[in-house]
Amino acid sequence: MTPDIESLIRAASGRPDEIRAALDKLGLARVAELAVAEWTLRLDPPSNPLEIHIGLSVSDGRETADHTWVLRAGEPVRVLPGLHPGCEVRLRYDAEELITELWGPSRGRSSPSRAYELATAMDTHFPPRERQPSIAAASATLTAALSARAPDLGALAVRYGSDKWGQTHWFTQHYERHFAPLREEPVRLLEIGVGGYENEESGGGSLKMWRRYFPRASVFGLDYFDKSRFSGPRLTVVRGDQNDPAQLDALAKEHGPFDIVIDDGSHINEHVLTSFRALFPYVRSGGFYVIEDLWTSYLPGYGGDDRDFGVPTTMLGLLKTLLDDLHHQERDSDGEPSRDTAGEPSATEAGLVGMHVYHNIAFLEKGRNAEGGIPRWMPRAPHW
Ligand SMILES: C[S@@+](CC[C@H](N)C(=O)[O-])C[C@H]1O[C@@H](n2cnc3c(N)ncnc32)[C@H](O)[C@@H]1O
């Protein structure tokens, strides 16, 4: 499913003929099926107390593909094939416009391009009053989901059951600060740690949160346990061990490079350092490698150290080392700046351009760290 959606996301950024070509390649039925799945996963929980049927007709000028949503507060949203005879509302879309609206950049679009048809519109007698608020609420739920703007990330964390906001962690404010500029990009995001540990039914909260926050992203999750039940549109879950560099390399070769990698896995210091060394090279320029739960740096049970804070084997030890890598062009190990030595810079020396460390979470910014050291003619000691 995800490769088909990725082809639509690519096409939706392009010219109309590229969108048409993608539509022709996948066929109307497949595109409508993917669009309904995408639209449905973006829905806020319905608030309409009465059950409401809303139809969607997608046309490519030759054929039409129909589906019906069934919405009611407190119940999971259902999708039925075809148009249900009891549809209170029917939305009509041109297939190319729907692709653009769902998967293209918003480009400041303020209103959707659909036709909204109320089943009772042509009646001359007043429709049943008790159904009107529910029809309005269900319509609002559906149309809000097409907006590129999602509720704030903390609210999404709570909604999907991620612990990145509330009680123990206050991370989403930092994520929004760094990720907001990427919001409309077709980012590739990998998170280590799907959640739920041995319970294969449990977890997936943050992956769903990311998929909703980045409407054009391809999201990947890695977990030690089988979490394949959470795979779906734009979301691929892989089983593997974050402490095995060969597995990480194979994963990154198949699904990377990534714009964002987040480590919310075991929080065992050795594992975090292994994953960072294996995956940082697969982060794209302009992207981020994020490490959560830095507090286990101080826990011997996690391979941390509660006495010697300078050891390089903990996450905070790694960050302290990386500060020096960031400044490798200034280092003067044998009396000369290291940029003049023959050795090639390491992956982190060459590719780390920013470090943003907050309480318990670090954002490492990837780029080209080659702006040059301070010139040799600058005095190496105060001369006044
Ligand atoms: C804190 S939970 C992730 C929570 C999730 N990211 C969220 O915010 O909703 C940590 C997950 O890491 C997984 N994990 C533990 N050790 C791992 C390893 N060595 N490799 C991959 N995943 C691991 C656990 O199975 C667990 O599901």
Ligand as a Chemical Component Dictionary entry (heavy atoms), coordinates in Angstrom:
data_LIG
# 
_chem_comp.id                   LIG 
_chem_comp.type                 NON-POLYMER 
_chem_comp.pdbx_formal_charge   0 
_chem_comp.three_letter_code    LIG 
# 
loop_
_chem_comp_atom.comp_id 
_chem_comp_atom.atom_id 
_chem_comp_atom.alt_atom_id 
_chem_comp_atom.type_symbol 
_chem_comp_atom.charge 
_chem_comp_atom.model_Cartn_x 
_chem_comp_atom.model_Cartn_y 
_chem_comp_atom.model_Cartn_z 
_chem_comp_atom.pdbx_ordinal 
LIG C1  C1  C 0  8.701  3.249  25.292 1  
LIG S1  S1  S 1  8.135  2.036  24.170 2  
LIG C2  C2  C 0  7.847  2.986  22.702 3  
LIG C3  C3  C 0  6.688  3.944  22.825 4  
LIG C4  C4  C 0  6.280  4.607  21.539 5  
LIG N1  N1  N 0  7.403  5.148  20.804 6  
LIG C5  C5  C 0  5.308  5.731  21.814 7  
LIG O1  O1  O 0  5.739  6.901  22.034 8  
LIG O2  O2  O -1 4.089  5.492  21.810 9  
LIG C6  C6  C 0  9.610  1.154  23.814 10 
LIG C7  C7  C 0  9.491  0.025  22.783 11 
LIG O3  O3  O 0  10.828 -0.331 22.431 12 
LIG C8  C8  C 0  10.876 -1.708 22.144 13 
LIG N2  N2  N 0  12.243 -2.239 22.282 14 
LIG C9  C9  C 0  12.894 -2.622 23.419 15 
LIG N3  N3  N 0  14.112 -3.098 23.126 16 
LIG C10 C10 C 0  14.264 -3.005 21.784 17 
LIG C11 C11 C 0  15.312 -3.355 20.883 18 
LIG N4  N4  N 0  16.452 -3.882 21.316 19 
LIG N5  N5  N 0  15.108 -3.143 19.564 20 
LIG C12 C12 C 0  13.946 -2.617 19.109 21 
LIG N6  N6  N 0  12.926 -2.273 19.926 22 
LIG C13 C13 C 0  13.069 -2.458 21.241 23 
LIG C14 C14 C 0  9.912  -2.310 23.163 24 
LIG O4  O4  O 0  9.427  -3.560 22.716 25 
LIG C15 C15 C 0  8.823  -1.254 23.280 26 
LIG O5  O5  O 0  7.708  -1.584 22.494 27 
# 
loop_
_chem_comp_bond.comp_id 
_chem_comp_bond.atom_id_1 
_chem_comp_bond.atom_id_2 
_chem_comp_bond.value_order 
_chem_comp_bond.pdbx_ordinal 
LIG C1  S1  SING 1  
LIG S1  C2  SING 2  
LIG S1  C6  SING 3  
LIG C2  C3  SING 4  
LIG C3  C4  SING 5  
LIG C4  N1  SING 6  
LIG C4  C5  SING 7  
LIG C5  O1  DOUB 8  
LIG C5  O2  SING 9  
LIG C6  C7  SING 10 
LIG C7  O3  SING 11 
LIG C7  C15 SING 12 
LIG O3  C8  SING 13 
LIG C8  N2  SING 14 
LIG C8  C14 SING 15 
LIG N2  C9  SING 16 
LIG N2  C13 SING 17 
LIG C9  N3  DOUB 18 
LIG N3  C10 SING 19 
LIG C10 C11 SING 20 
LIG C10 C13 DOUB 21 
LIG C11 N4  SING 22 
LIG C11 N5  DOUB 23 
LIG N5  C12 SING 24 
LIG C12 N6  DOUB 25 
LIG N6  C13 SING 26 
LIG C14 O4  SING 27 
LIG C14 C15 SING 28 
LIG C15 O5  SING 29 
# 
